[in-house]
Amino acid sequence: MIKKFSLTILLSSILSFAYSQDIKIAKLKYNGGGDWYANKTALPNLLNFCEEELKIPFDNKNYVVEVGSNEIYQYPYVYMTGHGNVVFSDNEAQNLRNYLISGGFLHIDDNYGLDQFIRLEMKKVFPESDFVEIPFDHPIYHQKFDFDDGLPKIHEHDGKPAQGFGIIHEGRVVCFYSYESDLGNGWEDPSIHKDPESVRQKALKMGANIISFAFTQD
């Protein structure tokens, strides 16, 4: 198991492309009744795209890790999605905080309906911090792919503009929250949502940017 103190070393290895094993990214399993398991084909498709475009070796299996588990430290990056309720216990919130301040990264992807719950629960994790909107000139929007207007709109939902938010701890973005965008739906197999390929490509490219940024930010 990767210990807390060694997670930053792992990220440095990824940055130098010297990491000898395929990188594993996990979906976050949480309590409260929300469908944390949504978008089953999304993450493997994104990782296949990232391996091709970023030239980083990814393990594209559907790994799952619980919020309060020590196994979270095996993954330098975790992805969270869903439509409904989220509840973090105090121990889970502390575990997630420890993981993030030790070098881990969390991407929260609102699959529609997550917002009212995740903002409250992330306040347990970082009571001293709020989500701040990430400006369009931020490096997360300008990795291999440029998004001059910020987060792309993949599915309409309420018709609000897509927004990217972050939690910043000691100068590092530890959590990126994609809201009113639904990137994960755009990563899914084309037959599921039948999105135009141009829309799917925007979602995949933005997903690749988030992963690239997470592994290369100072």
N, C-alpha and C positions, 0 to 999 in steps of 0.2 A: 504494500500500500504506500502511496506517496504521502509523506508526512507534510504537515503545514509548512515547516521551515524550508522544505525543498521545492515547493511549488513555483517559486520565482525562478529557481534554477531551471526547472522544466520549461518555463516560458522563454527563458534566454536560449535554451537549446533549440526551441522551435524557431526563434528569430534567426538563428544562425544556420537553420536548416540542417543541423547536425544531429537531430534526434533520430535515433536508429529504428524506432518502431512507429507504426501507424498511429496517428493521433486520434484519441477517442473523445468524442463529444457526446454528452448525455442529455436526455430530456428529464426535466425536474418533475418528480412525483410529489404532489402536495395533498393535504387533507382539506376537508370542507365541502366536498361533493362536486367540485368543478371538474370538467373533463380535461384533466392534465394530459390525457392520452390522445387528444385530437391530432389530426393531420399526420397519420401514420407514415405516409410516404414522403413527407416533406423533408425531414432532416437527412435521410440517406440521399435523396436527389440533390440537395444543396451540397453535401460533402463530395459527391461525385463531381459536381460542377467546380467546386473549389479545388479539388485535386488536379483537375485539368487546367484550370485558369491560373491558379496560384502556385502550382507545382509543389504543393505540400502533401505528404502522404497521410491520408485520412483513413480511418477505419469507419466504413459507412454502415455498420450494424446499428440497430435501434437499441442503444443502451439507455437504461432508466436508472435514476438515482433518487433516493428520498432526501428531502430537505434536511432531515436531522441525522442522516447517516454519515459515518466516518468515510464511507466509500466516495463521498463527493470529492475528496482530495485526489482521487485518481484521474479526475477530469479537469483540464485547465479552463474549460468553457462549458457552461451548461445553458440549456435552452428551455424556456418555460412558455407554455401557451394554454389556451382554454377559453371558455365562454362564461364560466360561472364563478361560484363562490371559492374563495381561497382562505384558509386558516393556517397560520403558523403558530405553534405553541411557543412559549418562551424559550425552551431549549432549542427548538428548530430555528428560531430567529437568531439566537446566539451562534449556532453552528454555521448558518449561512453568512452571518457577519464575519466570523472568523475566517471562513473560506475566502470571502471577497477581499478582506484586508490583507490576506496572506498572498494575494496574487491571482486569485481566481476571477472569472468574469461571468456575468449573468446577462443573457439577452431575454427580456420579457417581450413576448409578441402577443398583443391583444387580438384575440380571435373573434372579438365582438362580445362585449358584456363583462370583460375582465376588469375594466378600469376602476369601478367603484370599490372593488375588493382589494386589488393589488396595491393601491395607494395606501390604504390603511395598514396592510400587512408589512409593506416595506418600511413603514414608519416604525414598526417594532424592530426592524433590522438596523436602521439608521435613524434613531430618534432625533439626532442632531442635524439631519440633512433632509432637504426636499428634492424632488425631481425638478431639474431645470431644463428648459428647452435648449436643445443643441442647435447653434446657429448654422446657417447653410454653408458657411465657409470653414466649418470644422473639418479636421482631417478624416473623420469617419465617412464623410460624403465624398471624399477625394482620395481614395486609395487607388486600386487599379482602374476603377470606374468612377467617372465624375457624375455627381448628381447636384447640379447647380441650384436646383430648387428644393433641395432637401429630400426627405423620405418620399418615395413614390407611392401613389395611391393605387392599390391593387384591387380591392373590393370596396364598394360604396358605403354599405352599412347606413350610417346616419347622414351621409353626404358632407360630413365635416372634413376639413383638410387633414391630410396625414401629418403627424407630428412625431418627432423623435425627442425623447427626454433622456436625461442621464442623472445618475447619482455619482457625485464626484467626491472621492475621499483622498485627502492629502495630495491633490493635484491629479489623481488618476481616475478615469472613468471606470468604475467597478461594475456598473449596471447600465445597460442601454435598454430603453423601453420604446418599442415601436407601437404607436397608437393610431387608430383609424386608418391603418394601412393594410394589415392582414398579409404580411409577407409570407407566412407559412402556407396560406392557401395557394399563393403563386408558386411555391416550391413543389406542390403536390403533382402527382402524375397528371398529364394533360387531360385524361379522360374523366377526372373527378369533377373539376369545376368548369372545364371547357373554356378556359381563358385563352384569348389570342396569344400566340407565341411571343409577340412583342411585349405583352404584359408579363408573361412568365419570365422573360429575360430580364426585365427590370427588377423583378423580385429576386431572382437568383443573383444578379449582379450586386444588388444592395446587400443581400445576405453575405456574399463573398467579401464585400467591403467591411462589414461588421466584424467578421472573423479575422480578416487581415489587420484591422485596426486593433482588435483585442490582443493580438499576438505581437504587435510592433509598437504600441504606444510607449512613450517614455515612462 
